[in-house]
C-alpha cells in the first residue's frame, strides 16, 4: 500500500513502507496527502448549600478540560521524550476492506491535520529526529505501546505504531504541516496521538503543536469525536425538560392557591429543589452553548464547560442532600438534625469526592477508553460512599416511617423510600454500562443516563414535595415576615 506525503511547499515524497510511514504495511487506514487536497462539554441550611457550592467552585476553579477536536500545546523542552497528547474516535464506512487503493476517497471517514512550529530563533539541532507517532486502538498497537510506554525505546514505540512521520522543521518558516486521511471499513476506532524526540535535544527550544481531527462523514458535527456525537441533541432535549419541569414546580410552590397556606416557597426543601432545577437547567444550557461553539472551531469554551460541569455537580449534591435530610425527618417531623456536625461533615466529604471525580474525568487527557469517574480508584471510592449514603438513607427513612404517627407523613416516607430507592438503581446501572458498552458508545450513553436519572429524580421530588403526598404544613413552615415580626417584638420586651 502506498503513502503520499507532502511536507509544506517542499515537494512530495512517495514511499512504499518507507521510513516516513514504516507502519503502512500493517494498516490500510492511513493516507497522507497535500493540504490543498483536503476538504474544508431552614434558610441557614440553604445558605450552607450556597457556601458549599462556592467551596466546590474554589476547589476546582483552576481546572481545564480535555475535550477538543483541536488539540494544542507545547512539547517538552528536554532531551529524549515521548508524550501522549490526545485521542479521537472515527466512524466507519461499513463496506468491508474497501479497494485498498489509498488514492481513492472511498473509505475515507475523516482527517487529521498536524502543524508543528518552532517558537525560537535559535537553529534546530542537526542530530536526532522529532516524530509524530499515531496508534489505533488495536491490542498490538496502542494497548501494547501503552503498557510499556515509560520503559520502551523509541524504536519499540515505532514498531507498535500505526503510522510514524518525521517532523522536519528545518525550513525557512521553521514549521511543518501534515495532513492524514483516515480510512475505516470494519468498525469505529479510536486513534491516539503522540510525539517523541529520538536523539534530538529540544532543551530551551519551545515547539508548539496543533492537531485538528474531524469526522467528515457527519457534516455539521464533523468536529465531534464519535463517542461525543449525539450529545448536542441530548442537551437540547434536557435543557427544555428542566426549564418546563422547573417552571411547573415553581408555579406549584408559589402561585397556586394550595401553595399559599402554608407558603410552600418558604420551606427549605422547596428552596433546595429550586437550586437543583436552576443548576440542572444551567448545566445543560451551558453544555449546549459549549457544543455549539465546538461545532464551529473544534475548541468550544473551556470556561463555559467548566461552569457546566460545576452546575451539574451542584445539582447532584443538592438532590442527595434533599433525600438524606428528608429521610431523617428534618423540617418535616422535627426541627433538629441529629448529629448535625457529623452529618454535614460526611455529606461534605461525599460532595468533595463527587466533585473531584467528575472534574478529574473532564480534566484528564485520557489515554484509555475507560471512564475515569467510574473506573478510576477515586471514582470507585466515590461509588462506595454513594452506596453507603443510600444505605444510610434507607435506614433513616425506615426509622422515620416507623416513628411517625401522622398517616399522611407515613405515606410520604413510604413513597420517598420507594422512589429514591428505585432512582438509586442508576448508580449500579451506570457502572455496568461503563464496563460493558463499546468504547465509542460508552461516554455518550453514560452521560445521557446520568442526565435522565437526574431529571427523573427532580420530577420525583417535585411530586413528593408539591403534590398530594407533600408533608409540608403550617407546623413545619414559616413566613420570613413572621420571623422578623417576632424578633422585633422580643427585642422591644
C-alpha positions as CSV (number, residue, x, y, z in Angstrom):
1,X,0.0,0.0,0.0
2,X,1.2,3.5,-0.9
3,X,1.6,6.7,1.2
4,X,1.7,10.1,-0.4
5,X,3.5,12.6,2.0
6,X,3.7,16.3,1.4
7,X,5.8,18.5,3.7
8,X,4.9,22.2,3.4
9,X,5.8,23.5,0.0
10,X,8.9,21.4,-0.4
11,X,7.6,18.8,-2.8
12,X,6.4,15.3,-2.1
13,X,7.9,12.1,-1.0
14,X,6.3,8.8,-2.2
15,X,7.4,5.7,-0.4
16,X,6.2,2.1,-0.2
17,X,6.6,1.1,3.5
18,X,9.5,3.6,3.9
19,X,10.9,5.3,6.9
20,X,8.4,8.2,7.0
21,X,5.4,5.8,7.3
22,X,7.0,2.5,8.2
23,X,3.8,1.0,9.6
24,X,1.8,1.3,6.3
25,X,2.1,-2.5,5.6
26,X,0.2,-3.2,8.8
27,X,-2.7,-0.9,8.2
28,X,-4.6,0.3,5.2
29,X,-6.4,3.1,7.0
30,X,-3.9,5.9,6.7
31,X,-3.2,8.1,3.7
32,X,-1.1,11.3,3.9
33,X,-1.9,13.9,1.3
34,X,-1.2,17.5,0.4
35,X,-3.1,20.2,2.3
36,X,-4.6,21.6,-0.9
37,X,-6.5,18.4,-1.5
38,X,-8.1,18.4,1.9
39,X,-11.9,19.3,2.3
40,X,-12.6,22.1,4.4
41,X,-18.7,19.8,27.2
42,X,-34.3,26.2,57.1
43,X,-32.7,29.3,55.3
44,X,-29.4,28.5,57.2
45,X,-29.3,25.1,55.5
46,X,-29.9,26.8,52.1
47,X,-27.1,29.3,52.9
48,X,-24.9,26.4,53.9
49,X,-25.5,24.8,50.5
50,X,-24.7,28.0,48.7
51,X,-21.4,28.2,50.7
52,X,-20.7,24.5,49.8
53,X,-21.2,25.4,46.2
54,X,-18.8,28.2,46.5
55,X,-16.3,25.9,48.2
56,X,-16.5,23.4,45.3
57,X,-16.0,26.2,42.8
58,X,-12.9,27.4,44.6
59,X,-11.6,23.8,44.9
60,X,-11.7,23.2,41.1
61,X,-11.6,26.8,39.7
62,X,-8.3,26.2,38.1
63,X,-9.3,23.1,36.2
64,X,-9.0,22.9,32.4
65,X,-10.8,20.4,30.3
66,X,-9.6,17.9,27.6
67,X,-12.4,17.8,25.1
68,X,-11.4,19.1,21.8
69,X,-11.2,18.0,18.2
70,X,-8.4,20.6,18.1
71,X,-5.5,19.8,20.4
72,X,-2.8,22.4,21.1
73,X,0.2,22.6,23.4
74,X,3.9,22.8,23.6
75,X,6.3,19.9,23.5
76,X,8.7,19.3,26.5
77,X,12.0,21.3,26.4
78,X,14.3,18.4,27.2
79,X,16.3,15.6,25.6
80,X,14.6,12.4,24.6
81,X,10.9,12.4,25.5
82,X,7.7,10.7,24.4
83,X,4.3,12.2,25.3
84,X,0.7,11.4,24.7
85,X,-1.4,14.4,23.7
86,X,-4.9,13.2,22.8
87,X,-7.2,10.8,21.1
88,X,-10.2,10.9,18.6
89,X,-12.8,8.3,17.7
90,X,-13.6,7.9,14.0
91,X,-16.7,6.4,12.4
92,X,-16.5,3.8,9.7
93,X,-18.0,3.1,6.3
94,X,-19.1,-0.5,6.8
95,X,-18.0,-1.6,3.4
96,X,-15.6,-4.3,4.4
97,X,-11.9,-3.8,3.5
98,X,-12.6,-1.4,0.6
99,X,-10.5,-1.5,-2.6
100,X,-7.1,-1.0,-0.8
101,X,-6.3,1.9,-3.1
102,X,-5.1,4.9,-1.0
103,X,-5.6,7.3,-3.8
104,X,-9.4,6.9,-3.7
105,X,-11.7,8.8,-1.5
106,X,-13.8,5.7,-0.9
107,X,-13.5,4.6,2.7
108,X,-12.1,7.9,3.9
109,X,-14.0,8.9,7.1
110,X,-12.0,11.8,8.3
111,X,-8.8,13.7,8.5
112,X,-6.0,14.7,10.9
113,X,-4.2,18.0,10.3
114,X,-0.9,18.4,12.2
115,X,1.1,21.6,12.5
116,X,4.4,22.0,14.4
117,X,6.2,25.3,14.8
118,X,9.4,26.4,16.5
119,X,8.8,29.5,18.7
120,X,12.5,30.2,19.0
121,X,15.0,31.9,16.6
122,X,17.8,29.5,17.5
123,X,18.6,26.8,15.0
124,X,17.2,23.4,15.4
125,X,19.7,20.7,16.4
126,X,21.1,18.7,13.5
127,X,21.1,15.3,15.2
128,X,18.1,13.1,16.0
129,X,14.5,13.3,14.9
130,X,11.3,14.8,16.2
131,X,8.5,12.4,15.2
132,X,4.7,12.1,15.3
133,X,3.6,8.6,16.3
134,X,-0.1,7.7,15.7
135,X,-1.7,4.5,17.1
136,X,-5.0,2.9,16.5
137,X,-6.8,1.0,19.3
138,X,-5.7,-2.5,18.2
139,X,-4.2,-4.6,21.0
140,X,-1.0,-4.9,19.1
141,X,-0.7,-1.1,18.6
142,X,-1.7,1.4,21.3
143,X,-2.6,-1.1,24.0
144,X,0.7,-2.8,23.6
145,X,2.7,0.5,23.5
146,X,0.8,2.0,26.5
147,X,1.7,-1.0,28.7
148,X,5.4,-0.4,28.3
149,X,5.4,3.3,27.4
150,X,7.8,4.5,30.1
151,X,10.3,1.8,29.6
152,X,10.2,1.2,25.8
153,X,12.8,2.7,23.4
154,X,11.9,5.0,20.5
155,X,12.3,2.2,18.0
156,X,10.0,-0.1,20.0
157,X,7.3,2.6,20.0
158,X,7.7,3.0,16.2
159,X,7.3,-0.8,15.9
160,X,4.0,-0.7,17.7
161,X,2.7,2.3,15.7
162,X,0.1,2.5,13.0
163,X,1.9,5.4,11.4
164,X,5.2,7.3,12.0
165,X,6.1,10.6,10.4
166,X,9.3,12.6,10.9
167,X,8.6,16.2,11.6
168,X,11.1,18.3,9.6
169,X,11.1,22.0,10.7
170,X,14.5,22.9,9.2
171,X,12.8,25.2,6.7
172,X,12.6,29.0,6.2
173,X,9.3,29.1,8.1
174,X,10.6,26.9,10.9
175,X,7.4,24.9,10.7
176,X,5.8,21.8,9.1
177,X,2.3,21.0,8.2
178,X,0.9,17.5,7.5
179,X,-2.5,16.1,6.6
180,X,-3.6,12.5,7.2
181,X,-6.7,10.9,5.7
182,X,-8.2,8.2,7.9
183,X,-9.9,5.1,6.4
184,X,-12.2,2.9,8.5
185,X,-14.1,0.0,7.0
186,X,-14.8,-2.5,9.8
187,X,-15.8,-0.7,12.9
188,X,-15.4,2.7,14.7
189,X,-11.9,3.2,16.1
190,X,-10.0,5.4,18.5
191,X,-6.8,7.0,17.3
192,X,-4.1,8.1,19.7
193,X,-1.6,11.0,19.0
194,X,1.9,11.1,20.5
195,X,5.1,12.9,19.9
196,X,8.6,11.6,20.5
197,X,12.1,13.1,20.4
198,X,14.5,10.4,19.3
199,X,18.0,11.7,19.9
200,X,17.0,15.3,19.3
201,X,17.7,17.7,22.2
202,X,14.9,20.4,22.4
203,X,16.2,22.0,25.6
204,X,15.4,25.7,25.5
205,X,13.7,25.2,22.2
206,X,9.9,25.8,22.5
207,X,7.9,23.9,19.9
208,X,4.1,24.4,19.6
209,X,1.9,21.7,18.0
210,X,-1.7,21.8,16.8
211,X,-3.7,18.7,15.9
212,X,-7.1,19.0,14.3
213,X,-9.2,15.9,13.8
214,X,-12.5,15.7,12.0
215,X,-15.2,13.1,11.3
216,X,-16.0,14.2,7.7
217,X,-18.9,11.8,7.3
218,X,-21.1,13.8,9.7
219,X,-21.4,17.2,8.2
220,X,-22.1,19.8,10.8
221,X,-21.0,17.5,13.6
222,X,-17.7,16.6,12.0
223,X,-15.7,18.3,14.8
224,X,-17.1,15.7,17.3
225,X,-15.3,12.5,18.2
226,X,-17.8,9.6,17.6
227,X,-18.1,9.0,21.4
228,X,-19.4,12.5,21.8
229,X,-21.6,12.6,18.8
230,X,-25.4,13.0,19.6
231,X,-24.8,14.8,22.9
232,X,-25.8,18.1,21.3
233,X,-29.4,16.7,20.9
234,X,-29.4,15.2,24.4
235,X,-28.5,18.6,25.9
236,X,-31.2,20.4,23.8
237,X,-33.8,17.9,25.0
238,X,-33.0,18.2,28.7
239,X,-32.5,21.9,28.7
240,X,-36.1,22.2,27.5
241,X,-37.2,19.5,30.0
242,X,-35.5,21.1,33.0
243,X,-37.0,24.5,32.1
244,X,-40.5,23.1,31.8
245,X,-40.5,21.0,34.9
246,X,-38.7,23.7,36.9
247,X,-41.3,26.2,35.8
248,X,-44.2,23.9,36.8
249,X,-42.6,23.2,40.2
250,X,-42.2,27.0,40.7
251,X,-45.9,27.5,39.9
252,X,-47.0,24.7,42.1
253,X,-45.0,26.0,45.1
254,X,-45.6,29.7,44.6
255,X,-48.8,30.7,42.7
256,X,-51.5,28.1,43.1
257,X,-53.9,28.5,45.9
258,X,-52.9,25.4,47.8
259,X,-49.3,26.8,48.0
260,X,-50.2,29.9,49.9
261,X,-51.2,28.5,53.2
262,X,-48.8,27.2,54.2
263,X,-46.4,29.1,52.0
264,X,-44.5,26.3,50.2
265,X,-41.9,28.6,48.7
266,X,-40.6,29.4,52.2
267,X,-39.8,25.8,53.1
268,X,-36.1,24.8,52.9
269,X,-36.8,21.7,50.8
270,X,-38.6,23.8,48.1
271,X,-35.7,26.3,48.1
272,X,-33.2,23.4,47.7
273,X,-35.3,21.9,45.0
274,X,-35.3,25.3,43.2
275,X,-31.5,25.4,43.4
276,X,-31.3,21.8,41.9
277,X,-33.6,22.8,39.0
278,X,-31.7,26.0,38.3
279,X,-28.3,24.4,38.4
280,X,-29.5,21.4,36.3
281,X,-31.0,23.6,33.6
282,X,-28.0,25.9,33.7
283,X,-25.7,22.9,33.3
284,X,-27.5,21.6,30.2
285,X,-27.8,25.1,28.7
286,X,-24.0,25.7,29.3
287,X,-23.1,22.4,27.8
288,X,-25.3,23.2,24.8
289,X,-23.6,26.6,24.3
290,X,-20.1,24.9,24.6
291,X,-21.0,22.2,22.0
292,X,-22.5,24.8,19.6
293,X,-19.2,26.7,19.8
294,X,-17.4,23.4,19.4
295,X,-19.2,22.7,16.2
296,X,-17.5,25.7,14.6
297,X,-14.0,25.7,15.8
298,X,-13.2,22.3,17.5
299,X,-12.5,24.1,20.8
300,X,-15.7,25.3,22.3
301,X,-15.3,27.3,25.5
302,X,-13.3,25.9,28.4
303,X,-14.9,28.4,30.8
304,X,-18.4,27.6,29.8
305,X,-17.6,23.9,30.0
306,X,-16.2,24.3,33.5
307,X,-19.3,26.2,34.6
308,X,-21.5,23.5,33.1
309,X,-19.7,20.7,35.0
310,X,-19.8,22.7,38.2
311,X,-23.5,23.3,37.9
312,X,-24.1,19.5,37.3
313,X,-22.1,18.8,40.5
314,X,-24.2,21.3,42.5
315,X,-27.4,19.7,41.1
316,X,-26.4,16.2,42.0
317,X,-25.2,17.1,45.5
318,X,-28.4,19.0,46.2
319,X,-30.5,16.0,45.2
320,X,-28.5,13.8,47.6
321,X,-28.9,16.5,50.3
322,X,-32.7,16.7,50.0
323,X,-33.0,12.9,50.0
324,X,-30.9,12.4,53.1
325,X,-32.3,15.3,55.1
326,X,-35.9,14.4,54.3
327,X,-35.3,10.8,55.3
328,X,-34.2,11.9,58.8
329,X,-37.5,13.9,59.2
330,X,-35.7,17.2,59.4
331,X,-38.1,20.2,58.7
332,X,-40.9,17.6,58.4
333,X,-41.3,16.0,61.8
334,X,-38.5,17.6,63.8
335,X,-36.7,20.9,63.7
336,X,-33.4,19.4,64.9
337,X,-30.9,17.4,62.9
338,X,-29.3,14.5,64.9
339,X,-25.5,14.6,65.0
340,X,-25.6,17.7,62.9
341,X,-21.8,18.2,62.6
342,X,-21.1,14.5,61.8
343,X,-23.9,14.6,59.2
344,X,-22.8,17.8,57.5
345,X,-19.2,16.7,57.6
346,X,-19.9,13.4,56.0
347,X,-22.0,15.0,53.3
348,X,-19.2,17.5,52.6
349,X,-16.8,14.5,52.1
350,X,-19.2,12.8,49.7
351,X,-19.7,16.1,47.8
352,X,-16.0,16.7,47.6
353,X,-15.3,13.3,46.2
354,X,-18.1,13.5,43.8
355,X,-16.9,16.9,42.6
356,X,-13.3,15.8,42.4
357,X,-14.1,12.6,40.3
358,X,-16.4,14.5,37.9
359,X,-13.9,17.3,37.3
360,X,-10.9,15.0,37.1
361,X,-12.8,13.0,34.5
362,X,-13.2,16.2,32.5
363,X,-9.7,17.5,33.2
364,X,-7.8,14.3,32.2
365,X,-6.5,13.6,28.7
366,X,-7.5,10.0,29.0
367,X,-5.1,7.5,27.5
368,X,-7.6,4.7,27.6
369,X,-11.2,4.3,26.6
370,X,-12.4,3.9,30.2
371,X,-14.5,6.5,32.0
372,X,-12.3,7.9,34.8
373,X,-15.2,8.9,37.1
374,X,-16.5,5.3,37.2
375,X,-13.3,3.2,36.6
376,X,-10.6,5.1,38.4
377,X,-9.6,4.4,42.0
378,X,-11.1,7.7,43.2
379,X,-14.2,7.0,41.2
380,X,-14.6,3.6,42.9
381,X,-14.2,5.3,46.3
382,X,-16.9,7.8,45.4
383,X,-19.2,5.0,44.3
384,X,-18.7,3.1,47.6
385,X,-19.6,6.3,49.5
386,X,-22.7,6.8,47.4
387,X,-23.8,3.2,48.2
388,X,-23.1,3.9,51.9
389,X,-25.2,7.1,51.6
390,X,-28.1,5.1,50.1
391,X,-27.9,2.5,52.9
392,X,-27.9,5.4,55.4
393,X,-30.9,6.9,53.7
394,X,-32.7,3.6,53.7
395,X,-32.1,3.1,57.4
396,X,-33.2,6.7,58.2
397,X,-36.4,6.6,56.1
398,X,-37.4,3.3,57.7
399,X,-36.8,4.7,61.2
400,X,-38.8,7.9,60.4
401,X,-41.6,5.8,58.9
402,X,-41.9,3.6,62.0
403,X,-41.7,6.6,64.4
404,X,-44.2,8.8,62.6
405,X,-47.8,8.8,63.9
406,X,-49.4,11.1,61.2
407,X,-50.8,8.9,58.4
408,X,-50.0,11.4,55.6
409,X,-46.4,11.8,56.6
410,X,-46.1,8.0,56.9
411,X,-47.3,7.7,53.3
412,X,-44.7,10.4,52.3
413,X,-41.9,8.4,53.9
414,X,-43.1,5.2,52.3
415,X,-43.1,6.6,48.8
416,X,-39.9,8.6,49.4
417,X,-38.2,5.3,50.2
418,X,-39.6,3.5,47.2
419,X,-39.0,6.4,44.8
420,X,-35.4,7.2,45.9
421,X,-34.6,3.5,46.2
422,X,-35.7,3.0,42.6
423,X,-33.9,6.1,41.5
424,X,-30.6,5.0,43.2
425,X,-30.5,2.0,40.8
426,X,-28.9,4.4,38.3
427,X,-25.6,4.0,40.2
428,X,-25.1,0.3,39.5
429,X,-26.7,0.6,36.1
430,X,-24.2,3.4,35.2
431,X,-21.3,1.3,36.4
432,X,-22.4,-1.7,34.4
433,X,-22.8,0.5,31.3
434,X,-19.3,2.0,31.8
435,X,-17.8,-1.5,31.8
436,X,-19.9,-3.3,29.2
437,X,-20.6,-0.9,26.3
438,X,-18.3,-0.5,23.3
439,X,-15.9,2.5,23.8
440,X,-17.5,4.6,21.1
441,X,-20.9,4.3,22.8
442,X,-19.7,4.5,26.4
443,X,-19.3,8.2,27.1
444,X,-22.5,9.5,25.5
445,X,-24.7,6.7,26.9
446,X,-23.4,7.1,30.4
447,X,-23.8,10.9,30.2
448,X,-27.3,10.5,28.8
449,X,-28.3,8.1,31.6
450,X,-26.9,10.4,34.2
451,X,-28.9,13.4,32.9
452,X,-32.0,11.3,32.5
453,X,-31.8,10.0,36.1
454,X,-31.2,13.5,37.5
455,X,-34.3,14.7,35.6
456,X,-36.4,11.8,36.9
457,X,-35.1,12.4,40.4
458,X,-36.1,16.0,40.4
459,X,-39.5,15.1,39.0
460,X,-40.0,12.6,41.8
461,X,-39.0,15.2,44.4
462,X,-41.3,17.8,42.9
463,X,-44.2,15.3,43.0
464,X,-43.5,14.3,46.6
465,X,-42.9,17.8,48.0
466,X,-45.5,19.8,46.0
467,X,-48.1,17.1,45.2
468,X,-50.9,15.5,47.3
469,X,-48.4,13.5,49.4
470,X,-46.4,16.6,50.5
471,X,-45.6,16.6,54.2
472,X,-45.2,20.4,54.2
473,X,-47.8,22.0,56.5
474,X,-48.2,25.1,58.7
475,X,-46.5,23.2,61.5
476,X,-43.1,22.9,59.7
477,X,-43.3,26.0,57.5
478,X,-42.8,29.7,58.5
479,X,-43.0,33.0,56.8
480,X,-39.9,35.2,56.9
481,X,-42.1,38.2,57.7
482,X,-43.4,36.4,60.8
483,X,-39.9,35.7,61.9
484,X,-38.9,39.4,61.6
485,X,-42.0,40.4,63.5
486,X,-41.4,38.0,66.3
487,X,-37.7,39.1,66.6
488,X,-38.8,42.8,66.7
489,X,-41.4,42.2,69.4
490,X,-39.0,40.2,71.5
491,X,-36.4,43.0,71.3
492,X,-39.0,45.6,72.5
493,X,-39.9,43.5,75.5
